[in-house]
Amino acid sequence: MATKKTGKTTDKTAAKAKPAAKAKAPAKKAAPKAAKAPKEAGESLPRHPKARLVKLHSGKVELAKSLAKSLAREDEDTAPIEDRLRTASNSQLLRLQKVVDAVQAKFGGRAKLIEAISTFEKKSKDKDYLAKLDTLPLPNLFDLAVAHERRARA
């Protein structure tokens, strides 16, 4: 059965318990703040997509122009793509920018990305398959390449 707690405590035990609890609490809180400090020591970006867009790319129009060049295929005009990107959300533009940067860093461009996918699937001589890959948007191509790299590691 449950027992009833009484309020009887001696002054010695109550005095010892309170300072010990206060001394331990700041020590626990100090450790997580120290862990967060190195992450924030780097370049801190605003949380809101519009503020990040303005800080990193000086505006939506400039980012749309730069993305249109990277996202367009060889036979495609960049003006319609640029117009569509101007109406896209800020967070979507930032995601597209991450994909374009990753493709440029890993593969060097759209054509080399298509070559890498075709060699992963061992279909580098299949002209129809290469033509189909060329019609896909850049984020989809990048997703295919990442999936093939994961399969190769597993």
C-alpha positions as CSV (number, residue, x, y, z in Angstrom):
1,M,0.0,0.0,0.0
2,A,1.0,3.6,-0.4
3,T,2.6,5.3,2.4
4,K,2.0,8.8,3.5
5,K,5.0,11.2,3.4
6,T,5.4,13.4,6.3
7,G,6.7,16.9,6.2
8,K,9.3,16.2,8.9
9,T,12.8,16.9,7.7
10,T,15.7,18.0,9.7
11,D,17.2,21.3,8.9
12,K,20.6,19.7,8.1
13,T,19.2,17.4,5.3
14,A,17.1,20.2,3.8
15,A,20.1,22.6,3.7
16,K,22.3,20.0,2.1
17,A,19.8,19.0,-0.6
18,K,19.1,22.5,-1.9
19,P,22.6,23.7,-2.6
20,A,23.6,20.4,-4.1
21,A,20.7,20.6,-6.6
22,K,21.5,24.2,-7.5
23,A,25.1,23.4,-8.1
24,K,24.4,20.5,-10.4
25,A,21.8,22.3,-12.6
26,P,24.1,24.9,-14.1
27,A,26.7,22.3,-14.8
28,K,24.2,20.3,-16.9
29,K,23.0,23.3,-18.8
30,A,26.5,24.6,-19.5
31,A,27.5,21.5,-21.4
32,P,24.9,21.7,-24.2
33,K,25.6,25.4,-24.7
34,A,29.2,24.6,-25.2
35,A,28.3,21.9,-27.7
36,K,26.1,24.3,-29.8
37,A,28.7,27.0,-29.9
38,P,31.0,25.4,-32.5
39,K,28.1,24.9,-34.9
40,E,27.1,28.5,-34.7
41,A,30.7,29.7,-35.0
42,G,30.6,29.1,-38.7
43,E,28.5,31.1,-41.2
44,S,25.1,31.5,-39.7
45,L,22.2,31.9,-42.2
46,P,18.7,33.3,-41.5
47,R,16.0,30.7,-40.9
48,H,13.4,32.2,-43.3
49,P,13.8,31.2,-47.0
50,K,13.4,34.7,-48.2
51,A,16.1,36.0,-46.0
52,R,18.4,33.2,-47.0
53,L,17.7,33.9,-50.6
54,V,18.5,37.6,-50.3
55,K,21.7,36.9,-48.2
56,L,23.1,34.2,-50.5
57,H,22.0,35.3,-53.9
58,S,20.9,39.0,-53.6
59,G,17.4,38.3,-54.8
60,K,15.0,36.0,-56.5
61,V,15.5,37.3,-60.0
62,E,19.3,36.8,-60.0
63,L,18.9,33.2,-58.6
64,A,16.3,32.4,-61.3
65,K,18.7,33.6,-64.0
66,S,21.6,31.5,-62.7
67,L,19.4,28.4,-62.2
68,A,17.8,28.7,-65.6
69,K,21.2,28.3,-67.3
70,S,22.0,25.2,-65.2
71,L,18.6,23.5,-65.5
72,A,18.1,24.1,-69.3
73,R,19.0,21.3,-71.7
74,E,21.3,22.0,-74.6
75,D,18.4,22.5,-77.1
76,E,16.2,24.4,-74.7
77,D,15.8,28.2,-74.3
78,T,16.5,29.6,-70.9
79,A,13.9,32.5,-71.0
80,P,10.8,30.3,-70.4
81,I,12.6,28.4,-67.6
82,E,13.6,31.7,-66.0
83,D,10.0,33.0,-66.1
84,R,8.7,29.8,-64.4
85,L,11.4,30.0,-61.8
86,R,10.5,33.6,-60.9
87,T,7.0,32.4,-59.8
88,A,8.5,29.5,-57.8
89,S,8.7,29.7,-54.0
90,N,11.9,30.8,-52.3
91,S,12.4,27.4,-50.6
92,Q,12.0,25.6,-53.9
93,L,14.6,27.8,-55.5
94,L,17.0,27.1,-52.6
95,R,16.5,23.4,-53.0
96,L,17.1,23.6,-56.7
97,Q,20.3,25.6,-56.0
98,K,21.5,22.8,-53.7
99,V,20.9,20.2,-56.4
100,V,22.7,22.3,-59.1
101,D,25.7,22.8,-56.8
102,A,25.9,19.1,-55.9
103,V,25.7,18.1,-59.6
104,Q,28.5,20.6,-60.5
105,A,30.6,19.4,-57.6
106,K,30.2,15.6,-58.1
107,F,29.7,15.2,-61.8
108,G,30.6,18.5,-63.5
109,G,27.4,19.0,-65.4
110,R,24.3,17.5,-66.9
111,A,26.0,15.6,-69.7
112,K,28.5,13.9,-67.3
113,L,25.7,13.1,-64.9
114,I,23.8,11.3,-67.7
115,E,27.0,9.4,-68.6
116,A,27.4,8.4,-65.0
117,I,23.9,7.0,-64.8
118,S,24.2,5.1,-68.0
119,T,27.4,3.5,-66.8
120,F,25.8,2.6,-63.5
121,E,23.1,0.8,-65.3
122,K,25.4,-0.6,-68.0
123,K,23.3,1.0,-70.8
124,S,25.8,3.4,-72.2
125,K,25.2,2.2,-75.8
126,D,21.4,2.3,-75.6
127,K,20.6,5.4,-77.6
128,D,16.9,5.4,-76.7
129,Y,17.7,5.1,-73.0
130,L,20.1,8.0,-73.2
131,A,17.5,10.1,-75.1
132,K,15.0,9.4,-72.3
133,L,17.4,10.4,-69.6
134,D,18.1,13.6,-71.5
135,T,14.4,14.5,-71.2
136,L,14.3,14.2,-67.4
137,P,14.8,17.2,-65.2
138,L,18.1,17.7,-63.4
139,P,16.8,16.9,-59.8
140,N,15.4,13.6,-61.0
141,L,18.7,12.7,-62.7
142,F,20.5,13.6,-59.5
143,D,18.2,11.4,-57.5
144,L,18.9,8.5,-59.9
145,A,22.6,8.9,-59.5
146,V,22.4,9.1,-55.7
147,A,20.3,5.9,-55.7
148,H,22.8,4.1,-57.8
149,E,25.7,5.2,-55.6
150,R,23.9,3.9,-52.6
151,R,23.2,0.5,-54.3
152,A,26.9,0.3,-55.2
153,R,28.0,0.8,-51.6
154,A,25.5,-1.7,-50.2
